[in-house]
Amino acid sequence: MVVLPVSKIWTPELHVTNGVQTTMKHGNKDLLVHSNGTIEHMVIMNTVVGCEVNLYNYPFASDFCAIGINVWVFSGCGMFLNFGKVSKTSANRGDWLTEEVELNAKGGRDDRNYLWVSLKMRSENPFLSLVLPSILIIVADVVSFSLPLGGGERISFKVTLVLSFIMFLIILNDLLPGGGQCSPIIRKHFCFCLVILVLSTLQSMVLTRLAKCGTLWPCSLSKSKDSLLKDTDNEEESKSDIKASEEEKNTALQKVVKFLNKMAAQDQKNAIHHRFANKVDLICFCIYLTVLIVYAVVILYFSFGSQCKINQLDFWS
């Protein structure tokens, strides 16, 4: 055996087929040459690989990435690689975990060797920052049905939830993964949450109007107590002025009695409107809860039971 400088011996150049940017440098300035022509040498390759990772189940995504490492060969003439044992040196890279690395050859061809890297995403941070807040906002919207229809407390609370969710999406827009062949299902989840929040707010607004006026027409306004009293006074003024003094003494009492009768009728009418609105509200709540339960089952199925396939070896197509 003899040790020689790298510059004195020809060394093959490796390349990554699907690499975007690749740099190769010698691990040492010298190499070891055996008497039978075998050369022992180490090279270090740094490469950026273009690999479309399947993010359909984000943030519970897991996929494979192929890294094609080859040398020049044409029509069976050229160089061939003989790989030994393949192992990983580090499995922690941010939000992704490298689970396993295997060496394969496409179609059994020696000139199409690739490393099959198994990747899995760490779902804790995306779940806590993206999925959990949306779930809590929906839960708060469900609980808001316990607030009364009158007074505007429910509408104010629901409008606050809608605005908070919109601001939440704007702030975390950069954290959402992009599109691609398999668009992340979490984007559809956020779209559904926003739609269901807006529909819930509109439903509360309509029922509040129904409970107060008994109608959905905006031009129909209920009479206030002052208007009722004014109507009573107008009716009394239209009477003849030739009544006896005893009847004039009873005028104030009759006005009060008529006013109280009209108020009682109005209160009874309002109570009927409230009972009807509460029944409709209960029906809407049951429908709303049923939709959320069905949606939860569907989203869990598509998140864990459905898969989107991506051809990771299309760079050889």
C-alpha positions in Angstrom: 0.0 0.0 0.0 1.1 3.5 -0.7 -0.3 6.9 0.3 -0.5 9.4 -2.6 -1.9 12.9 -3.0 -5.5 13.1 -4.4 -4.2 15.3 -7.3 -2.0 12.4 -8.6 -4.9 9.9 -8.9 -8.0 10.1 -11.0 -11.2 10.0 -8.9 -14.7 9.6 -10.3 -17.3 12.4 -10.0 -20.5 11.5 -8.3 -23.7 13.4 -9.1 -27.2 13.5 -7.6 -29.9 13.0 -10.3 -32.6 15.0 -8.6 -30.2 17.4 -6.9 -30.9 21.2 -7.2 -27.4 22.1 -6.0 -24.6 19.7 -5.2 -21.0 20.2 -4.0 -18.4 17.4 -3.6 -15.1 17.8 -1.9 -12.4 15.4 -0.8 -12.5 14.3 2.8 -8.7 14.2 2.9 -5.8 15.5 0.7 -4.3 12.0 0.5 -5.6 8.5 -0.5 -4.6 5.0 0.0 -3.6 2.9 -3.1 -3.4 -0.9 -2.9 -1.2 -3.1 -5.1 -4.2 -4.6 -6.8 -5.5 -1.2 -7.9 -8.0 -0.7 -5.2 -8.2 2.9 -3.9 -9.5 3.9 -0.5 -10.7 7.5 -0.3 -13.6 9.5 1.2 -15.6 12.3 -0.3 -18.1 14.6 1.3 -21.2 15.6 -0.7 -23.6 18.4 0.2 -26.7 18.5 -1.9 -30.1 20.1 -1.9 -32.6 17.7 -3.3 -35.9 18.6 -5.0 -38.3 16.3 -3.4 -42.1 16.9 -3.3 -43.1 15.7 0.2 -46.7 14.6 0.7 -48.3 17.1 3.1 -51.9 15.9 2.6 -52.1 14.8 6.3 -50.3 17.8 7.6 -49.4 18.2 10.5 -49.4 14.4 10.8 -47.5 14.0 7.5 -45.0 11.2 6.7 -43.5 10.4 3.3 -40.4 9.2 1.5 -37.8 11.1 -0.4 -35.6 9.6 -3.1 -32.0 10.7 -3.6 -30.5 9.4 -6.8 -26.7 9.0 -6.5 -25.0 7.8 -9.7 -22.0 8.2 -12.0 -21.7 8.5 -15.7 -22.8 5.5 -17.7 -24.2 5.2 -21.3 -25.5 2.0 -23.0 -23.8 -0.2 -20.4 -20.5 1.5 -20.9 -19.0 3.6 -18.2 -18.7 3.4 -14.4 -20.8 1.5 -11.9 -21.3 2.0 -8.2 -21.0 -0.7 -5.7 -22.7 0.5 -2.5 -21.9 -1.0 0.9 -23.7 -0.4 4.1 -25.9 2.7 4.2 -26.7 4.3 7.6 -27.9 7.7 8.9 -25.7 9.9 11.0 -28.3 12.4 12.3 -32.1 12.1 12.5 -33.1 15.5 13.9 -33.6 18.2 11.3 -36.1 20.8 12.7 -39.7 19.7 12.3 -38.8 16.5 10.4 -37.5 13.2 11.7 -35.5 10.8 9.5 -36.7 7.3 10.4 -34.9 5.0 8.0 -32.6 5.1 4.9 -32.5 2.3 2.4 -30.6 1.7 -0.9 -32.6 0.7 -3.9 -32.3 0.5 -7.6 -35.1 1.4 -10.0 -36.2 -1.5 -12.2 -33.1 -3.5 -11.1 -30.8 -1.3 -13.2 -27.3 -0.6 -11.8 -27.3 2.9 -13.2 -30.3 4.1 -11.3 -29.4 3.8 -7.7 -31.2 5.9 -5.1 -31.5 6.3 -1.4 -35.0 5.8 -0.1 -35.3 8.2 2.9 -38.3 7.8 5.2 -39.4 11.1 6.8 -41.9 11.8 9.5 -43.0 15.3 10.7 -43.0 16.3 14.3 -46.7 17.1 14.8 -46.5 18.6 18.3 -45.7 22.2 17.4 -48.0 22.5 14.3 -50.9 20.9 16.3 -50.5 23.3 19.2 -50.1 26.4 17.0 -52.6 25.6 14.2 -55.1 22.8 15.0 -55.8 23.3 18.7 -56.7 27.0 18.5 -59.3 26.3 15.8 -60.8 23.5 17.8 -61.1 25.8 20.9 -62.7 28.5 18.9 -65.3 26.1 17.6 -66.0 24.8 21.1 -66.4 28.4 22.3 -68.9 28.9 19.5 -70.9 25.8 20.6 -71.0 27.0 24.2 -72.2 30.5 23.1 -75.6 29.0 22.3 -76.3 29.0 26.0 -76.3 32.9 25.9 -79.8 34.4 25.6 -81.0 35.7 22.3 -82.0 39.1 23.6 -79.6 41.8 24.7 -77.0 41.2 22.0 -74.5 39.4 24.2 -74.5 36.3 21.9 -74.1 38.3 18.7 -71.2 40.3 20.2 -69.5 37.2 21.3 -69.9 35.4 18.0 -68.7 38.4 16.0 -65.6 38.5 18.3 -65.0 34.8 17.6 -65.2 35.4 13.8 -62.8 38.3 13.9 -60.4 36.5 16.2 -60.3 33.5 13.8 -59.7 35.7 10.8 -56.8 37.4 12.6 -55.5 34.0 13.6 -55.4 32.9 9.9 -53.7 36.1 8.8 -51.0 35.8 11.5 -50.3 32.2 10.8 -50.6 32.3 7.1 -46.8 31.9 6.6 -46.8 28.8 8.7 -49.3 27.0 6.5 -47.8 24.6 3.9 -48.2 25.4 0.3 -50.2 23.6 -2.3 -48.9 21.0 -4.7 -50.0 17.6 -6.0 -51.5 16.8 -2.6 -52.9 19.9 -1.1 -52.9 19.9 2.8 -56.3 19.0 4.2 -55.7 21.5 7.0 -56.6 24.3 4.5 -60.0 22.8 4.0 -60.3 22.5 7.8 -59.7 26.2 8.3 -62.2 27.1 5.5 -64.9 24.9 7.1 -64.3 26.5 10.5 -64.6 30.0 9.1 -67.8 29.2 7.1 -69.4 27.5 10.1 -68.6 30.5 12.4 -70.1 33.0 10.0 -73.2 30.9 9.5 -73.6 30.5 13.3 -73.3 34.3 13.6 -75.9 35.0 10.9 -78.3 32.4 12.5 -78.0 34.2 15.9 -78.7 37.6 14.2 -81.8 36.3 12.5 -83.2 34.6 15.6 -82.5 37.7 17.7 -84.6 39.7 15.2 -87.3 37.0 15.3 -87.4 37.0 19.1 -87.8 40.7 19.3 -90.2 41.5 16.5 -91.7 38.2 15.5 -90.8 38.8 11.9 -87.7 39.0 9.7 -88.8 42.1 7.7 -86.5 45.0 8.6 -89.2 47.6 8.0 -91.5 46.0 10.7 -90.8 47.8 14.0 -92.4 46.9 17.2 -94.2 49.6 19.2 -92.6 50.9 22.3 -94.3 51.7 25.6 -94.3 55.4 24.7 -96.1 54.8 21.4 -98.7 52.7 23.2 -99.3 55.5 25.7 -99.5 58.0 22.9 -102.1 55.9 21.1 -104.1 55.7 24.3 -104.0 59.5 24.7 -105.1 60.1 21.1 -108.0 57.8 21.5 -109.2 59.7 24.5 -108.7 63.1 22.9 -111.0 62.1 20.0 -114.0 61.7 22.4 -116.6 64.3 22.9 -116.0 67.1 25.4 -119.6 67.2 26.6 -119.2 64.4 29.3 -120.1 64.9 32.8 -117.6 65.8 35.5 -117.9 62.3 37.0 -116.8 60.7 33.7 -113.9 63.1 33.4 -112.6 61.9 36.8 -112.5 58.4 35.5 -110.7 59.3 32.3 -107.2 59.0 33.8 -108.1 55.6 35.3 -109.5 54.3 32.0 -106.3 55.5 30.3 -104.2 53.6 32.7 -106.3 50.5 32.4 -106.2 50.5 28.6 -102.4 51.2 28.7 -101.9 48.2 31.0 -104.1 46.0 28.9 -102.1 46.9 25.8 -98.8 46.3 27.6 -100.0 42.9 28.8 -101.0 42.0 25.3 -97.7 43.2 23.9 -95.8 41.3 26.6 -97.8 38.2 25.8 -97.0 38.6 22.1 -93.3 39.1 22.9 -93.3 36.0 25.0 -94.8 34.0 22.2 -92.1 35.4 19.9 -89.4 34.4 22.4 -90.7 30.9 22.8 -90.9 30.4 19.0 -87.3 31.8 18.6 -86.0 29.6 21.4 -87.5 26.5 19.7 -86.0 27.4 16.4 -82.7 28.1 18.2 -82.7 24.7 19.8 -83.3 23.0 16.4 -80.5 25.0 14.9 -78.2 24.0 17.8 -79.0 20.3 17.2 -78.3 20.7 13.5 -75.1 22.6 14.2 -73.9 20.0 16.7 -74.7 17.2 14.3 -72.8 18.8 11.5 -69.8 19.3 13.7 -69.9 15.6 14.8 -70.1 14.4 11.2 -67.3 16.7 10.2 -65.1 15.5 13.0 -65.6 11.9 11.8 -64.9 12.9 8.2 -61.8 14.9 9.0 -60.4 12.2 11.1 -60.9 9.7 8.4 -59.2 11.8 5.7 -56.4 12.7 8.1 -55.5 9.2 9.2 -57.3 6.8 6.9 -56.9 8.4 3.5 -53.7 8.8 1.5 -52.5 10.8 -1.4 -49.9 9.1 -3.6 -46.9 10.9 -5.1 -44.4 9.4 -7.5 -41.1 10.2 -5.9 -39.1 8.7 -8.8 -40.6 10.9 -11.6 -37.2 12.6 -12.2 -36.3 9.4 -14.1 -39.5 9.3 -16.2 
